[in-house]
């Protein structure tokens, strides 16, 4: 199970990569493995704004339908359009090609509510 050390993680298994005031968001390797083969992704629109913990994305797999929640508040500035035709990218490369959205966020304090890689690994052991 891959847990990159340069990311933040939420209890619902979303990850956040901070690039200045932009946050790239996806789901963890653990989450994609639990879902199984992803067959469809319903993404929000660019320009939409969401609060932390708000449901933003629906991922359908051969096993289940799962919601993805906003790990930090912000405005969607880009969605990964490649997922519309190739949702399996989430399974193949959840931390790079399988990213979900990019958001503009200002409240860096919200990152304190997320876990670092070691804390997330401990969380997974107790899951």
N, CA, C and O atoms as CSV, one atom per row, in Angstrom:
chain,resi,resn,atom,element,x,y,z
A,1,UNK,N,N,0.843,-1.184,0.000
A,1,UNK,CA,C,0.000,0.000,0.000
A,1,UNK,C,C,0.886,1.244,0.000
A,1,UNK,O,O,1.681,1.441,0.919
A,2,UNK,N,N,0.754,2.071,-1.013
A,2,UNK,CA,C,1.564,3.291,-1.106
A,2,UNK,C,C,0.945,4.420,-0.293
A,2,UNK,O,O,-0.254,4.681,-0.381
A,3,UNK,N,N,1.788,5.091,0.506
A,3,UNK,CA,C,1.378,6.266,1.272
A,3,UNK,C,C,2.482,7.317,1.111
A,3,UNK,O,O,3.383,7.396,1.946
A,4,UNK,N,N,2.419,8.131,0.038
A,4,UNK,CA,C,3.453,9.148,-0.168
A,4,UNK,C,C,3.575,10.084,1.036
A,4,UNK,O,O,2.581,10.441,1.669
A,5,UNK,N,N,4.808,10.469,1.335
A,5,UNK,CA,C,5.068,11.259,2.535
A,5,UNK,C,C,4.804,12.752,2.345
A,5,UNK,O,O,4.759,13.489,3.329
A,6,UNK,N,N,4.629,13.216,1.109
A,6,UNK,CA,C,4.452,14.649,0.862
A,6,UNK,C,C,2.991,15.077,0.776
A,6,UNK,O,O,2.689,16.173,0.304
A,7,UNK,N,N,2.085,14.213,1.232
A,7,UNK,CA,C,0.646,14.494,1.144
A,7,UNK,C,C,0.016,14.564,2.528
A,7,UNK,O,O,0.575,14.094,3.519
A,8,UNK,N,N,-1.172,15.170,2.561
A,8,UNK,CA,C,-2.030,15.145,3.745
A,8,UNK,C,C,-3.165,14.161,3.451
A,8,UNK,O,O,-3.537,13.961,2.295
A,9,UNK,N,N,-3.712,13.547,4.512
A,9,UNK,CA,C,-4.749,12.533,4.339
A,9,UNK,C,C,-5.926,12.812,5.266
A,9,UNK,O,O,-5.757,13.255,6.402
A,10,UNK,N,N,-7.131,12.538,4.746
A,10,UNK,CA,C,-8.355,12.674,5.538
A,10,UNK,C,C,-8.821,11.286,5.979
A,10,UNK,O,O,-8.426,10.275,5.400
A,11,UNK,N,N,-9.665,11.252,7.011
A,11,UNK,CA,C,-10.168,9.972,7.521
A,11,UNK,C,C,-10.991,9.214,6.486
A,11,UNK,O,O,-11.105,7.990,6.561
A,12,UNK,N,N,-11.569,9.934,5.515
A,12,UNK,CA,C,-12.345,9.282,4.453
A,12,UNK,C,C,-11.459,8.841,3.294
A,12,UNK,O,O,-11.964,8.437,2.247
A,13,UNK,N,N,-10.130,8.916,3.477
A,13,UNK,CA,C,-9.135,8.407,2.533
A,13,UNK,C,C,-8.902,9.299,1.317
A,13,UNK,O,O,-8.421,8.825,0.287
A,14,UNK,N,N,-9.235,10.577,1.425
A,14,UNK,CA,C,-8.828,11.522,0.408
A,14,UNK,C,C,-7.399,11.971,0.730
A,14,UNK,O,O,-6.980,11.963,1.887
A,15,UNK,N,N,-6.666,12.358,-0.302
A,15,UNK,CA,C,-5.338,12.941,-0.089
A,15,UNK,C,C,-5.320,14.347,-0.667
A,15,UNK,O,O,-6.103,14.690,-1.552
A,16,UNK,N,N,-4.400,15.153,-0.138
A,16,UNK,CA,C,-4.235,16.538,-0.572
A,16,UNK,C,C,-2.754,16.803,-0.792
A,16,UNK,O,O,-1.925,16.511,0.069
A,17,UNK,N,N,-2.434,17.353,-1.945
A,17,UNK,CA,C,-1.075,17.808,-2.219
A,17,UNK,C,C,-1.134,19.325,-2.368
A,17,UNK,O,O,-1.858,19.844,-3.217
A,18,UNK,N,N,-0.380,20.021,-1.549
A,18,UNK,CA,C,-0.401,21.481,-1.547
A,18,UNK,C,C,0.671,22.012,-2.493
A,18,UNK,O,O,1.843,21.645,-2.411
A,19,UNK,N,N,0.227,22.891,-3.394
A,19,UNK,CA,C,1.127,23.562,-4.336
A,19,UNK,C,C,0.797,25.050,-4.274
A,19,UNK,O,O,-0.003,25.538,-5.072
A,20,UNK,N,N,1.404,25.775,-3.335
A,20,UNK,CA,C,1.069,27.194,-3.131
A,20,UNK,C,C,-0.323,27.315,-2.542
A,20,UNK,O,O,-0.603,26.737,-1.492
A,21,UNK,N,N,-1.213,28.070,-3.215
A,21,UNK,CA,C,-2.610,28.178,-2.773
A,21,UNK,C,C,-3.513,27.180,-3.490
A,21,UNK,O,O,-4.738,27.265,-3.402
A,22,UNK,N,N,-2.902,26.239,-4.195
A,22,UNK,CA,C,-3.658,25.212,-4.898
A,22,UNK,C,C,-3.498,23.890,-4.152
A,22,UNK,O,O,-2.416,23.554,-3.673
A,23,UNK,N,N,-4.586,23.161,-4.069
A,23,UNK,CA,C,-4.550,21.817,-3.488
A,23,UNK,C,C,-5.045,20.833,-4.544
A,23,UNK,O,O,-6.129,20.997,-5.105
A,24,UNK,N,N,-4.236,19.813,-4.803
A,24,UNK,CA,C,-4.636,18.723,-5.679
A,24,UNK,C,C,-5.240,17.659,-4.768
A,24,UNK,O,O,-4.677,17.345,-3.720
A,25,UNK,N,N,-6.388,17.104,-5.167
A,25,UNK,CA,C,-7.116,16.154,-4.324
A,25,UNK,C,C,-7.358,14.853,-5.089
A,25,UNK,O,O,-7.662,14.864,-6.282
A,26,UNK,N,N,-7.219,13.746,-4.384
A,26,UNK,CA,C,-7.520,12.438,-4.949
A,26,UNK,C,C,-7.894,11.485,-3.827
A,26,UNK,O,O,-8.080,11.900,-2.683
A,27,UNK,N,N,-8.003,10.198,-4.160
A,27,UNK,CA,C,-8.242,9.194,-3.122
A,27,UNK,C,C,-6.997,8.333,-2.989
A,27,UNK,O,O,-6.239,8.160,-3.943
A,28,UNK,N,N,-6.802,7.803,-1.805
A,28,UNK,CA,C,-5.581,7.058,-1.502
A,28,UNK,C,C,-5.548,5.689,-2.181
A,28,UNK,O,O,-6.559,5.186,-2.670
A,29,UNK,N,N,-4.363,5.115,-2.193
A,29,UNK,CA,C,-4.172,3.770,-2.720
A,29,UNK,C,C,-5.057,2.789,-1.963
A,29,UNK,O,O,-5.644,1.887,-2.560
A,30,UNK,N,N,-5.152,2.965,-0.655
A,30,UNK,CA,C,-6.024,2.112,0.156
A,30,UNK,C,C,-7.471,2.208,-0.338
A,30,UNK,O,O,-8.141,1.191,-0.515
A,31,UNK,N,N,-7.943,3.433,-0.558
A,31,UNK,CA,C,-9.342,3.637,-0.976
A,31,UNK,C,C,-9.616,3.009,-2.332
A,31,UNK,O,O,-10.637,2.344,-2.509
A,32,UNK,N,N,-8.723,3.210,-3.289
A,32,UNK,CA,C,-8.962,2.639,-4.619
A,32,UNK,C,C,-8.941,1.124,-4.564
A,32,UNK,O,O,-9.686,0.465,-5.289
A,33,UNK,N,N,-8.091,0.563,-3.706
A,33,UNK,CA,C,-8.026,-0.891,-3.553
A,33,UNK,C,C,-9.319,-1.437,-2.951
A,33,UNK,O,O,-9.819,-2.479,-3.374
A,34,UNK,N,N,-9.851,-0.724,-1.962
A,34,UNK,CA,C,-11.107,-1.133,-1.330
A,34,UNK,C,C,-12.277,-1.048,-2.315
A,34,UNK,O,O,-13.179,-1.886,-2.287
A,35,UNK,N,N,-12.258,-0.041,-3.177
A,35,UNK,CA,C,-13.341,0.123,-4.152
A,35,UNK,C,C,-13.352,-0.975,-5.200
A,35,UNK,O,O,-14.419,-1.394,-5.648
A,36,UNK,N,N,-12.188,-1.439,-5.591
A,36,UNK,CA,C,-12.101,-2.361,-6.714
A,36,UNK,C,C,-12.074,-1.566,-8.009
A,36,UNK,O,O,-11.777,-0.372,-7.995
A,37,UNK,N,N,-12.378,-2.207,-9.120
A,37,UNK,CA,C,-12.273,-1.573,-10.435
A,37,UNK,C,C,-13.262,-0.418,-10.569
A,37,UNK,O,O,-14.477,-0.614,-10.521
A,38,UNK,N,N,-12.718,0.794,-10.740
A,38,UNK,CA,C,-13.543,1.996,-10.895
A,38,UNK,C,C,-14.076,2.043,-12.330
A,38,UNK,O,O,-13.321,1.889,-13.291
A,39,UNK,N,N,-15.396,2.260,-12.456
A,39,UNK,CA,C,-16.023,2.266,-13.783
A,39,UNK,C,C,-16.635,3.620,-14.159
A,39,UNK,O,O,-16.941,3.851,-15.328
A,40,UNK,N,N,-16.819,4.520,-13.177
A,40,UNK,CA,C,-17.437,5.814,-13.471
A,40,UNK,C,C,-17.101,6.808,-12.371
A,40,UNK,O,O,-17.031,6.451,-11.195
A,41,UNK,N,N,-16.893,8.072,-12.770
A,41,UNK,CA,C,-16.632,9.143,-11.810
A,41,UNK,C,C,-17.520,10.328,-12.156
A,41,UNK,O,O,-17.536,10.783,-13.299
A,42,UNK,N,N,-18.254,10.825,-11.178
A,42,UNK,CA,C,-19.070,12.028,-11.345
A,42,UNK,C,C,-18.330,13.183,-10.671
A,42,UNK,O,O,-18.245,13.242,-9.445
A,43,UNK,N,N,-17.800,14.096,-11.478
A,43,UNK,CA,C,-16.987,15.199,-10.985
A,43,UNK,C,C,-17.797,16.487,-10.878
A,43,UNK,O,O,-18.787,16.660,-11.590
A,44,UNK,N,N,-17.380,17.396,-9.988
A,44,UNK,CA,C,-18.040,18.709,-9.913
A,44,UNK,C,C,-17.604,19.578,-11.093
A,44,UNK,O,O,-16.788,19.157,-11.912
A,45,UNK,N,N,-18.145,20.774,-11.176
A,45,UNK,CA,C,-17.788,21.718,-12.230
A,45,UNK,C,C,-16.707,22.666,-11.743
A,45,UNK,O,O,-16.665,23.004,-10.560
A,46,UNK,N,N,-15.831,23.096,-12.642
A,46,UNK,CA,C,-14.882,24.155,-12.300
A,46,UNK,C,C,-15.669,25.389,-11.890
A,46,UNK,O,O,-16.682,25.721,-12.505
A,47,UNK,N,N,-15.204,26.059,-10.860
A,47,UNK,CA,C,-15.893,27.242,-10.355
A,47,UNK,C,C,-16.790,26.960,-9.169
A,47,UNK,O,O,-17.146,27.878,-8.432
A,48,UNK,N,N,-17.167,25.689,-8.970
A,48,UNK,CA,C,-17.987,25.330,-7.808
A,48,UNK,C,C,-17.176,25.513,-6.536
A,48,UNK,O,O,-15.972,25.256,-6.515
A,49,UNK,N,N,-17.843,25.961,-5.468
A,49,UNK,CA,C,-17.174,26.132,-4.178
A,49,UNK,C,C,-17.780,25.176,-3.161
A,49,UNK,O,O,-18.992,24.957,-3.137
A,50,UNK,N,N,-16.917,24.609,-2.320
A,50,UNK,CA,C,-17.346,23.637,-1.319
A,50,UNK,C,C,-16.668,23.914,0.010
A,50,UNK,O,O,-15.558,24.444,0.058
A,51,UNK,N,N,-17.338,23.553,1.072
A,51,UNK,CA,C,-16.785,23.637,2.425
A,51,UNK,C,C,-16.098,22.320,2.758
A,51,UNK,O,O,-16.405,21.283,2.171
A,52,UNK,N,N,-15.173,22.370,3.698
A,52,UNK,CA,C,-14.499,21.169,4.172
A,52,UNK,C,C,-15.538,20.153,4.627
A,52,UNK,O,O,-16.518,20.515,5.279
A,53,UNK,N,N,-15.331,18.894,4.290
A,53,UNK,CA,C,-16.175,17.741,4.644
A,53,UNK,C,C,-17.446,17.633,3.819
A,53,UNK,O,O,-18.238,16.718,4.047
A,54,UNK,N,N,-17.668,18.524,2.877
A,54,UNK,CA,C,-18.857,18.456,2.025
A,54,UNK,C,C,-18.635,17.397,0.944
A,54,UNK,O,O,-17.529,17.267,0.419
A,55,UNK,N,N,-19.688,16.638,0.610
A,55,UNK,CA,C,-19.606,15.612,-0.426
A,55,UNK,C,C,-19.451,16.307,-1.779
A,55,UNK,O,O,-20.205,17.227,-2.096
A,56,UNK,N,N,-18.459,15.862,-2.587
A,56,UNK,CA,C,-18.195,16.547,-3.850
A,56,UNK,C,C,-18.160,15.646,-5.074
A,56,UNK,O,O,-18.426,16.108,-6.183
A,57,UNK,N,N,-17.841,14.383,-4.897
A,57,UNK,CA,C,-17.622,13.482,-6.031
A,57,UNK,C,C,-18.251,12.128,-5.715
A,57,UNK,O,O,-18.291,11.699,-4.562
A,58,UNK,N,N,-18.741,11.466,-6.759
A,58,UNK,CA,C,-19.236,10.099,-6.627
A,58,UNK,C,C,-18.373,9.207,-7.514
A,58,UNK,O,O,-18.174,9.484,-8.697
A,59,UNK,N,N,-17.868,8.135,-6.916
A,59,UNK,CA,C,-17.081,7.152,-7.665
A,59,UNK,C,C,-17.833,5.830,-7.641
A,59,UNK,O,O,-18.199,5.323,-6.581
A,60,UNK,N,N,-18.056,5.279,-8.841
A,60,UNK,CA,C,-18.712,3.974,-8.951
A,60,UNK,C,C,-17.667,2.941,-9.345
A,60,UNK,O,O,-16.840,3.163,-10.230
A,61,UNK,N,N,-17.731,1.798,-8.654
A,61,UNK,CA,C,-16.844,0.684,-8.998
A,61,UNK,C,C,-17.703,-0.552,-9.218
A,61,UNK,O,O,-18.923,-0.512,-9.062
A,62,UNK,N,N,-17.054,-1.646,-9.581
A,62,UNK,CA,C,-17.799,-2.882,-9.776
A,62,UNK,C,C,-18.396,-3.380,-8.469
A,62,UNK,O,O,-19.352,-4.156,-8.483
A,63,UNK,N,N,-17.837,-2.939,-7.326
A,63,UNK,CA,C,-18.314,-3.373,-6.011
A,63,UNK,C,C,-19.365,-2.461,-5.398
A,63,UNK,O,O,-20.308,-2.938,-4.767
A,64,UNK,N,N,-19.210,-1.133,-5.580
A,64,UNK,CA,C,-20.000,-0.199,-4.788
A,64,UNK,C,C,-20.009,1.192,-5.412
A,64,UNK,O,O,-19.340,1.448,-6.413
A,65,UNK,N,N,-20.770,2.068,-4.804
A,65,UNK,CA,C,-20.750,3.496,-5.121
A,65,UNK,C,C,-20.263,4.203,-3.864
A,65,UNK,O,O,-20.748,3.933,-2.766
A,66,UNK,N,N,-19.303,5.108,-4.028
A,66,UNK,CA,C,-18.699,5.761,-2.875
A,66,UNK,C,C,-18.624,7.270,-3.082
A,66,UNK,O,O,-18.381,7.748,-4.191
A,67,UNK,N,N,-18.836,8.008,-2.001
A,67,UNK,CA,C,-18.724,9.459,-2.034
A,67,UNK,C,C,-17.309,9.877,-1.673
A,67,UNK,O,O,-16.626,9.210,-0.896
A,68,UNK,N,N,-16.881,10.995,-2.251
A,68,UNK,CA,C,-15.608,11.623,-1.910
A,68,UNK,C,C,-15.955,12.972,-1.297
A,68,UNK,O,O,-16.832,13.684,-1.786
A,69,UNK,N,N,-15.257,13.310,-0.224
A,69,UNK,CA,C,-15.552,14.527,0.528
A,69,UNK,C,C,-14.412,15.532,0.394
A,69,UNK,O,O,-13.252,15.159,0.222
A,70,UNK,N,N,-14.760,16.792,0.476
A,70,UNK,CA,C,-13.786,17.874,0.349
A,70,UNK,C,C,-12.869,17.879,1.578
A,70,UNK,O,O,-13.346,18.103,2.691
A,71,UNK,N,N,-11.570,17.637,1.401
A,71,UNK,CA,C,-10.671,17.620,2.556
A,71,UNK,C,C,-10.369,19.018,3.103
A,71,UNK,O,O,-10.087,19.168,4.291
A,72,UNK,N,N,-10.424,20.028,2.253
A,72,UNK,CA,C,-10.263,21.431,2.663
A,72,UNK,C,C,-11.248,22.272,1.867
A,72,UNK,O,O,-11.597,21.915,0.742
A,73,UNK,N,N,-11.697,23.371,2.431
A,73,UNK,CA,C,-12.640,24.260,1.750
A,73,UNK,C,C,-11.960,24.946,0.576
A,73,UNK,O,O,-10.767,25.245,0.623
A,74,UNK,N,N,-12.734,25.194,-0.485
A,74,UNK,CA,C,-12.153,25.922,-1.602
A,74,UNK,C,C,-13.010,25.914,-2.835
A,74,UNK,O,O,-14.122,25.388,-2.852
A,75,UNK,N,N,-12.458,26.514,-3.869
A,75,UNK,CA,C,-13.129,26.651,-5.161
A,75,UNK,C,C,-12.438,25.729,-6.162
A,75,UNK,O,O,-11.212,25.725,-6.268
A,76,UNK,N,N,-13.224,24.956,-6.886
A,76,UNK,CA,C,-12.694,24.046,-7.898
A,76,UNK,C,C,-12.115,24.882,-9.040
A,76,UNK,O,O,-12.816,25.703,-9.631
A,77,UNK,N,N,-10.833,24.668,-9.347
A,77,UNK,CA,C,-10.238,25.390,-10.467
A,77,UNK,C,C,-9.932,24.465,-11.645
A,77,UNK,O,O,-9.687,24.933,-12.756
A,78,UNK,N,N,-9.944,23.154,-11.402
A,78,UNK,CA,C,-9.720,22.195,-12.479
A,78,UNK,C,C,-10.218,20.827,-12.047
A,78,UNK,O,O,-10.073,20.438,-10.888
A,79,UNK,N,N,-10.805,20.103,-12.985
A,79,UNK,CA,C,-11.180,18.709,-12.743
A,79,UNK,C,C,-10.369,17.844,-13.709
A,79,UNK,O,O,-9.987,18.294,-14.789
A,80,UNK,N,N,-10.116,16.623,-13.313
A,80,UNK,CA,C,-9.344,15.700,-14.152
A,80,UNK,C,C,-10.270,15.094,-15.195
A,80,UNK,O,O,-10.878,14.047,-14.975
A,81,UNK,N,N,-10.367,15.770,-16.332
A,81,UNK,CA,C,-11.264,15.343,-17.418
A,81,UNK,C,C,-10.890,13.965,-17.964
A,81,UNK,O,O,-11.739,13.277,-18.530
A,82,UNK,N,N,-9.625,13.554,-17.803
A,82,UNK,CA,C,-9.206,12.238,-18.282
A,82,UNK,C,C,-9.993,11.114,-17.623
A,82,UNK,O,O,-10.137,10.034,-18.196
A,83,UNK,N,N,-10.502,11.365,-16.418
A,83,UNK,CA,C,-11.238,10.325,-15.688
A,83,UNK,C,C,-12.595,10.029,-16.305
A,83,UNK,O,O,-13.151,8.952,-16.092
A,84,UNK,N,N,-13.133,10.979,-17.069
A,84,UNK,CA,C,-14.447,10.772,-17.671
A,84,UNK,C,C,-14.414,9.616,-18.664
A,84,UNK,O,O,-15.356,8.827,-18.731
A,85,UNK,N,N,-13.334,9.513,-19.436
A,85,UNK,CA,C,-13.184,8.414,-20.394
A,85,UNK,C,C,-12.335,7.264,-19.862
A,85,UNK,O,O,-12.402,6.144,-20.370
A,86,UNK,N,N,-11.530,7.553,-18.825
A,86,UNK,CA,C,-10.613,6.547,-18.281
A,86,UNK,C,C,-10.664,6.525,-16.756
A,86,UNK,O,O,-9.665,6.837,-16.108
A,87,UNK,N,N,-11.804,6.164,-16.172
A,87,UNK,CA,C,-11.900,6.171,-14.706
A,87,UNK,C,C,-10.925,5.193,-14.046
A,87,UNK,O,O,-10.611,5.330,-12.864
A,88,UNK,N,N,-10.451,4.216,-14.803
A,88,UNK,CA,C,-9.508,3.236,-14.253
A,88,UNK,C,C,-8.174,3.865,-13.862
A,88,UNK,O,O,-7.375,3.224,-13.178
A,89,UNK,N,N,-7.914,5.108,-14.281
A,89,UNK,CA,C,-6.691,5.804,-13.859
A,89,UNK,C,C,-6.616,5.918,-12.337
A,89,UNK,O,O,-5.529,5.962,-11.761
A,90,UNK,N,N,-7.784,5.966,-11.694
A,90,UNK,CA,C,-7.811,6.026,-10.228
A,90,UNK,C,C,-7.184,4.765,-9.644
A,90,UNK,O,O,-6.444,4.839,-8.663
A,91,UNK,N,N,-7.474,3.610,-10.238
A,91,UNK,CA,C,-6.885,2.354,-9.774
A,91,UNK,C,C,-5.412,2.246,-10.159
A,91,UNK,O,O,-4.587,1.794,-9.365
A,92,UNK,N,N,-5.093,2.660,-11.368
A,92,UNK,CA,C,-3.740,2.476,-11.890
A,92,UNK,C,C,-2.727,3.415,-11.239
A,92,UNK,O,O,-1.583,3.021,-11.011
A,93,UNK,N,N,-3.131,4.651,-10.938
A,93,UNK,CA,C,-2.183,5.655,-10.473
A,93,UNK,C,C,-2.898,6.712,-9.625
A,93,UNK,O,O,-3.034,7.858,-10.051
A,94,UNK,N,N,-3.357,6.329,-8.417
A,94,UNK,CA,C,-4.197,7.233,-7.637
A,94,UNK,C,C,-3.523,8.547,-7.227
A,94,UNK,O,O,-4.213,9.523,-6.932
A,95,UNK,N,N,-2.194,8.586,-7.204
A,95,UNK,CA,C,-1.502,9.788,-6.742
A,95,UNK,C,C,-0.999,10.695,-7.861
A,95,UNK,O,O,-0.524,11.797,-7.589
A,96,UNK,N,N,-1.092,10.257,-9.095
A,96,UNK,CA,C,-0.621,11.078,-10.209
A,96,UNK,C,C,-1.716,11.203,-11.265
A,96,UNK,O,O,-2.497,12.153,-11.226
A,97,UNK,N,N,-1.787,10.278,-12.194
A,97,UNK,CA,C,-2.785,10.356,-13.266
A,97,UNK,C,C,-4.214,10.240,-12.786
A,97,UNK,O,O,-5.133,10.661,-13.490
A,98,UNK,N,N,-4.430,9.673,-11.592
A,98,UNK,CA,C,-5.778,9.475,-11.068
A,98,UNK,C,C,-6.255,10.552,-10.118
A,98,UNK,O,O,-7.233,10.340,-9.402
A,99,UNK,N,N,-5.589,11.720,-10.086
A,99,UNK,CA,C,-6.070,12.817,-9.241
A,99,UNK,C,C,-7.481,13.206,-9.670
A,99,UNK,O,O,-7.875,12.948,-10.808
A,100,UNK,N,N,-8.236,13.819,-8.778
A,100,UNK,CA,C,-9.633,14.142,-9.057
A,100,UNK,C,C,-9.859,15.612,-9.402
A,100,UNK,O,O,-10.388,15.934,-10.466
A,101,UNK,N,N,-9.453,16.501,-8.494
A,101,UNK,CA,C,-9.709,17.926,-8.676
A,101,UNK,C,C,-8.523,18.746,-8.185
A,101,UNK,O,O,-7.681,18.271,-7.422
A,102,UNK,N,N,-8.486,19.989,-8.646
A,102,UNK,CA,C,-7.567,20.981,-8.089
A,102,UNK,C,C,-8.430,22.117,-7.568
A,102,UNK,O,O,-9.372,22.558,-8.226
A,103,UNK,N,N,-8.091,22.580,-6.375
A,103,UNK,CA,C,-8.880,23.651,-5.762
A,103,UNK,C,C,-7.982,24.796,-5.336
A,103,UNK,O,O,-6.802,24.619,-5.034
A,104,UNK,N,N,-8.588,25.983,-5.322
A,104,UNK,CA,C,-7.947,27.171,-4.773
A,104,UNK,C,C,-8.433,27.258,-3.331
A,104,UNK,O,O,-9.634,27.340,-3.074
A,105,UNK,N,N,-7.483,27.239,-2.389
A,105,UNK,CA,C,-7.894,27.300,-0.992
A,105,UNK,C,C,-7.041,28.306,-0.239
A,105,UNK,O,O,-5.875,28.522,-0.568
A,106,UNK,N,N,-7.633,28.915,0.769
A,106,UNK,CA,C,-6.958,29.964,1.516
A,106,UNK,C,C,-6.692,29.605,2.964
A,106,UNK,O,O,-5.748,30.116,3.565
A,107,UNK,N,N,-7.516,28.729,3.534
A,107,UNK,CA,C,-7.435,28.450,4.964
A,107,UNK,C,C,-6.466,27.303,5.235
A,107,UNK,O,O,-6.875,26.149,5.365
A,108,UNK,N,N,-5.191,27.631,5.317
A,108,UNK,CA,C,-4.168,26.608,5.553
A,108,UNK,C,C,-4.342,25.924,6.912
A,108,UNK,O,O,-3.819,24.830,7.125
A,109,UNK,N,N,-5.077,26.564,7.834
A,109,UNK,CA,C,-5.327,25.957,9.144
A,109,UNK,C,C,-6.111,24.657,9.013
A,109,UNK,O,O,-5.994,23.775,9.863
A,110,UNK,N,N,-6.915,24.532,7.947
A,110,UNK,CA,C,-7.684,23.298,7.758
A,110,UNK,C,C,-6.763,22.094,7.535
A,110,UNK,O,O,-7.155,20.958,7.803
A,111,UNK,N,N,-5.563,22.333,7.053
A,111,UNK,CA,C,-4.606,21.233,6.859
A,111,UNK,C,C,-4.236,20.587,8.185
A,111,UNK,O,O,-3.884,19.409,8.227
A,112,UNK,N,N,-4.316,21.360,9.276
A,112,UNK,CA,C,-3.998,20.826,10.604
A,112,UNK,C,C,-4.981,19.741,11.031
A,112,UNK,O,O,-4.677,18.939,11.914
A,113,UNK,N,N,-6.161,19.714,10.408
A,113,UNK,CA,C,-7.176,18.708,10.738
A,113,UNK,C,C,-6.944,17.405,9.980
A,113,UNK,O,O,-7.617,16.407,10.238
A,114,UNK,N,N,-5.993,17.409,9.046
A,114,UNK,CA,C,-5.683,16.226,8.259
A,114,UNK,C,C,-4.475,15.507,8.855
A,114,UNK,O,O,-3.810,16.033,9.747
A,115,UNK,N,N,-4.198,14.311,8.361
A,115,UNK,CA,C,-3.098,13.497,8.867
A,115,UNK,C,C,-1.898,13.558,7.940
A,115,UNK,O,O,-2.046,13.711,6.727
A,116,UNK,N,N,-0.710,13.440,8.515
A,116,UNK,CA,C,0.498,13.231,7.737
A,116,UNK,C,C,0.593,11.760,7.369
A,116,UNK,O,O,-0.259,10.966,7.767
A,117,UNK,N,N,1.618,11.386,6.614
A,117,UNK,CA,C,1.727,10.012,6.121
A,117,UNK,C,C,1.857,8.983,7.245
A,117,UNK,O,O,1.212,7.935,7.193
A,118,UNK,N,N,2.678,9.263,8.260
A,118,UNK,CA,C,2.847,8.293,9.352
A,118,UNK,C,C,1.558,8.120,10.135
A,118,UNK,O,O,1.180,7.003,10.487
A,119,UNK,N,N,0.891,9.224,10.402
A,119,UNK,CA,C,-0.378,9.165,11.132
A,119,UNK,C,C,-1.420,8.397,10.319
A,119,UNK,O,O,-2.197,7.621,10.874
A,120,UNK,N,N,-1.433,8.615,9.005
A,120,UNK,CA,C,-2.379,7.905,8.139
A,120,UNK,C,C,-2.077,6.406,8.112
A,120,UNK,O,O,-2.997,5.589,8.143
A,121,UNK,N,N,-0.807,6.044,8.055
A,121,UNK,CA,C,-0.446,4.622,8.089
A,121,UNK,C,C,-0.918,3.970,9.384
A,121,UNK,O,O,-1.420,2.846,9.365
A,122,UNK,N,N,-0.760,4.672,10.517
A,122,UNK,CA,C,-1.267,4.161,11.799
A,122,UNK,C,C,-2.786,4.020,11.748
A,122,UNK,O,O,-3.341,3.036,12.239
A,123,UNK,N,N,-3.453,5.003,11.154
A,123,UNK,CA,C,-4.909,4.982,11.015
A,123,UNK,C,C,-5.344,3.752,10.212
A,123,UNK,O,O,-6.311,3.083,10.576
A,124,UNK,N,N,-4.630,3.455,9.119
A,124,UNK,CA,C,-4.976,2.305,8.291
A,124,UNK,C,C,-4.806,0.979,9.036
A,124,UNK,O,O,-5.572,0.039,8.823
A,125,UNK,N,N,-3.806,0.910,9.900
A,125,UNK,CA,C,-3.586,-0.311,10.678
A,125,UNK,C,C,-4.753,-0.613,11.605
A,125,UNK,O,O,-5.028,-1.774,11.905
A,126,UNK,N,N,-5.436,0.426,12.056
A,126,UNK,CA,C,-6.576,0.260,12.964
A,126,UNK,C,C,-7.923,0.229,12.232
A,126,UNK,O,O,-8.972,0.084,12.860
A,127,UNK,N,N,-7.888,0.360,10.949
A,127,UNK,CA,C,-9.101,0.411,10.121
A,127,UNK,C,C,-9.745,-0.957,10.020
A,127,UNK,O,O,-10.776,-1.107,9.363
